[in-house]
Amino acid sequence: MHPQATIHNVEQGSDEWHAARNGLLTASEVRLILTPTLKVANNEKTRAHVWELAAQRISGYTEPTYIGDDMLRGYVDEVKARDAYNDHYAPVEELGFITRDIGGCIMGYSPDGAGMFDNFGIECKSRRQKYQIEVITTNEVPQDHMLQLQSGLLVTGWDYIDYISYSGGLPMWVIRQEPIAEYQYAIANAAIAFEKQVQEKIAKYRERIGAADIVIETERERPDTEVYFE
């Protein structure tokens, strides 16, 4: 583990976990700020995420997102994949949330497991069968997951992350991903630029509130049931 990384002992999906990651750029969201060609993104999704994290920091609240069938299957498959890895590769343990300051941007990562005796982690992905066949045939980490893995490596300082692709009825496939300097540099630069934008939005919001003649405070009405996913 990188000496500057901080482990938060919280259960993933819990209120404490959501509080720990509130307003932070996480590894799974780096795809919103960096293109597959490692250029800093500046599009509608990027701008929406700037506003999202600014709102989370201002309100201290993370709005719920409701889970679909693919996500539900993913939760079940993650446990199966971690157990299979533990039995056939190396012992791993669950970790809640890891953060590290990257040039003033606090980045977070929620791994699916960490090596109990060595400096590595695992990332489990539940895949539809067509994608599982593709991963096995190409033996390559899908591009849409590469940024998450490299961000996780940047946050943790691990030697590698084993990418586990799981699809019930087909062989589980494991691909080792080590840090790639080009990715690490691009991710760090994009994170720093993104953090600057978030802070600018927060400063502007506070300026507007401070200059307003009337500010009517409201109370949040939380739904009876809230379901989140990362």
C-alpha positions in Angstrom: 0.0 0.0 0.0 1.2 3.5 -0.8 2.4 5.3 2.4 0.1 8.2 1.6 -3.0 6.0 1.1 -5.6 5.9 3.8 -7.8 2.8 4.4 -11.3 3.5 5.7 -12.7 0.5 7.5 -16.3 0.8 6.4 -18.7 -1.7 4.8 -19.2 -1.0 1.1 -22.7 0.2 0.5 -23.2 1.4 4.1 -24.1 4.9 5.2 -20.5 5.2 6.5 -19.1 4.2 3.1 -21.2 6.8 1.3 -20.1 9.4 3.9 -16.5 8.5 3.3 -16.7 8.9 -0.5 -19.1 11.9 -0.5 -17.9 14.6 -2.9 -14.8 12.6 -4.0 -13.6 11.5 -7.4 -13.5 7.7 -7.4 -11.7 5.3 -9.6 -14.9 4.1 -11.3 -15.7 7.7 -12.3 -12.4 8.6 -13.9 -13.9 7.5 -17.3 -16.0 10.6 -17.0 -13.0 13.0 -16.9 -10.5 11.2 -19.1 -11.0 9.8 -22.6 -9.9 6.3 -23.7 -7.0 8.0 -25.6 -5.9 9.7 -22.3 -7.0 13.2 -23.1 -8.7 15.3 -20.5 -12.4 15.1 -21.2 -14.6 18.2 -21.6 -18.1 17.0 -22.4 -21.6 16.9 -21.0 -20.9 14.0 -18.7 -17.7 15.6 -17.4 -19.5 18.9 -16.6 -22.4 17.0 -15.0 -20.0 15.2 -12.7 -18.4 18.5 -11.7 -21.8 19.7 -10.6 -22.6 16.4 -8.9 -19.5 16.4 -6.7 -19.8 20.1 -6.0 -23.4 19.5 -4.8 -22.4 16.5 -2.7 -19.7 18.6 -0.9 -22.1 21.5 -0.3 -25.0 19.4 0.9 -23.1 16.5 2.5 -25.6 14.2 0.8 -25.4 11.6 -1.9 -28.5 11.1 -3.9 -29.6 7.5 -4.3 -29.4 5.6 -7.6 -31.7 2.6 -8.0 -30.3 -0.7 -9.0 -31.2 -2.6 -12.2 -31.0 -6.4 -12.9 -27.4 -6.2 -14.2 -26.2 -4.5 -11.0 -28.0 -7.0 -8.8 -26.4 -9.9 -10.7 -23.1 -8.1 -10.3 -23.3 -8.1 -6.5 -24.0 -11.9 -6.4 -21.3 -12.6 -9.0 -18.7 -10.5 -7.1 -19.0 -12.8 -4.1 -18.7 -15.9 -6.2 -15.7 -14.5 -8.1 -13.9 -13.4 -4.9 -14.4 -16.8 -3.3 -13.2 -18.7 -6.4 -10.1 -16.4 -6.6 -9.4 -17.0 -2.9 -9.6 -20.8 -3.4 -7.5 -21.0 -6.5 -5.2 -18.0 -6.7 -4.4 -16.3 -3.4 -6.1 -15.4 -0.1 -7.8 -12.0 -0.2 -9.8 -9.9 2.2 -12.5 -7.3 1.8 -11.6 -3.6 2.2 -14.1 -0.8 2.4 -12.6 2.4 0.9 -9.1 3.7 0.1 -8.2 7.4 -0.5 -5.1 9.2 -1.5 -4.3 12.9 -2.1 -3.2 13.3 -5.7 -1.9 16.8 -6.1 -4.7 18.3 -4.0 -7.4 16.0 -5.4 -8.6 13.3 -2.9 -9.2 10.3 -5.0 -11.0 7.2 -3.7 -11.2 3.5 -4.7 -13.4 0.7 -3.4 -11.6 -2.5 -4.3 -13.4 -5.9 -4.4 -10.6 -7.4 -2.4 -7.0 -7.0 -1.2 -4.2 -9.5 -0.9 -3.8 -10.7 2.7 -0.1 -11.3 2.4 1.1 -9.5 -0.7 0.7 -5.9 -2.2 -2.1 -6.4 -4.7 -5.9 -6.2 -5.1 -8.7 -7.7 -7.2 -11.4 -6.1 -9.2 -14.4 -8.4 -10.1 -16.7 -7.7 -13.0 -19.9 -9.6 -13.8 -20.1 -9.9 -17.6 -22.8 -10.9 -20.1 -21.7 -14.0 -21.9 -20.8 -12.2 -25.2 -18.3 -10.0 -23.4 -16.9 -12.9 -21.4 -16.2 -14.8 -24.7 -14.5 -11.6 -26.0 -12.3 -11.2 -22.8 -11.2 -14.8 -22.9 -10.5 -14.7 -26.6 -8.5 -11.4 -26.6 -7.1 -11.9 -23.1 -7.2 -8.1 -22.7 -8.8 -5.9 -20.1 -11.8 -4.1 -21.7 -11.0 -0.4 -22.4 -13.9 0.8 -20.3 -12.4 -0.9 -17.2 -8.7 0.0 -17.8 -9.1 3.5 -16.4 -10.7 2.2 -13.2 -7.9 -0.4 -12.7 -5.1 2.1 -13.3 -6.8 4.7 -11.0 -7.1 2.0 -8.3 -3.4 1.3 -8.7 -2.6 5.0 -8.5 -4.6 5.4 -5.3 -3.3 2.2 -3.5 0.2 1.9 -4.8 -0.3 -1.8 -5.3 2.0 -3.9 -7.4 -0.9 -5.1 -9.5 -4.6 -5.6 -9.6 -6.0 -8.9 -10.9 -9.0 -8.2 -13.1 -11.5 -11.0 -12.7 -14.1 -11.4 -15.4 -17.0 -13.6 -14.3 -20.0 -14.9 -16.3 -22.0 -17.8 -14.8 -21.8 -20.9 -17.1 -18.5 -19.9 -18.6 -14.9 -20.1 -17.3 -13.8 -17.3 -14.9 -10.9 -15.3 -16.4 -8.2 -13.5 -14.6 -5.9 -10.9 -16.2 -3.1 -9.2 -14.2 -2.9 -5.5 -14.6 0.3 -3.6 -13.4 0.7 0.2 -13.2 1.3 1.8 -16.6 3.2 5.1 -16.3 1.4 6.8 -19.2 -2.0 6.1 -17.6 -0.9 7.1 -14.1 0.4 10.4 -15.4 -2.8 11.2 -17.4 -5.1 10.2 -14.6 -3.3 12.4 -12.1 -3.3 15.4 -14.4 -7.0 14.9 -15.2 -7.9 14.6 -11.5 -6.1 17.8 -10.6 -7.8 19.7 -13.4 -11.2 18.3 -12.4 -10.7 19.2 -8.7 -10.0 22.8 -9.7 -13.3 22.9 -11.6 -15.2 21.5 -8.6 -13.7 24.0 -6.2 -14.5 26.9 -8.6 -18.2 25.9 -8.7 -18.4 25.7 -4.9 -16.7 29.1 -4.5 -19.2 30.6 -7.0 -22.1 29.0 -5.2 -21.0 30.4 -1.9 -20.5 33.8 -3.4 -24.0 33.8 -4.8 -25.5 32.7 -1.5 -23.5 35.3 0.4 -24.7 38.1 -1.8 -28.4 37.1 -1.9 -30.8 39.4 -0.1 -33.0 36.5 0.9 -32.0 32.9 1.4 -34.9 30.5 2.2 -33.6 27.3 3.7 -35.4 24.0 3.0 -35.5 20.5 4.6 -34.6 17.4 2.7 -37.3 14.7 2.6 -35.5 11.4 2.2 -37.4 8.5 0.7 -38.3 5.6 3.0 -36.0 3.2 1.0 -32.7 4.3 -0.6 -30.6 2.0 -2.8 -27.2 2.9 -4.0 -24.5 1.5 -6.1 -21.0 2.7 -6.9 
